[in-house]
Amino acid sequence: MKKSTFRSDTNYKIIKEIIKHYGFKNIFFCPYIINTKAKEKFNYLYKFAEENGRRFEMLYGIEIEKDYSISEEIDSDFWMPDEKEALKAMSIKYFEKYFAGNGYLYMDFTTENPQRSTPFGFKNGGLAIVLYSNCPNNSLPIIWSNDGGWVPLFLRHERYIKRIKK
């Protein structure tokens, strides 16, 4: 993976700034839920904190493993192969019809262009997950997006959406 496609998310940037600029000896990050990709990214903060004379600790409730993603090209104990392929096909079909031209920035890590839209959600997450408080943007857009006239089952309450002007 090229460095240019490895983008920091908001929490990662904030924690890195706290480590760099504040005198806290111990920094704890306690997300309720984290996916494996995000967890791997946060692993860089352990060494960064140590290099800055700090201790970083991440305590989370639930880890969503790569098995739960339909976009991962791995055998999964969660999805039956035919179910996974059917959900991928449905996601692509409705994404092309409703969402593809509407300017979401999903940062698809499978391309050189980090602003390419993807039918599998932010950072190509491919998750079919809904939380009680909101629907993560790395879940499938067919679950949460109301763009292009689509009526979702679980409308995501956007807080940080970015649009591309076409």
Secondary structure, 3 states (H helix, E strand, C coil): CCHHHCCCCHHHHHHHHHHHHCCCCEEEECCCEEEHHHHHHHCHHHHHHHHCCCEEEECCCEEECHHHECCCCCCCCCCCHHHHHHHHHHHHHHHHHHHCCCCECCCCCCCCCCCCCCCCCHHHCCECCCCCCCCCCCECHHHHCCHHHCCCCCCCCCCCCCECCC
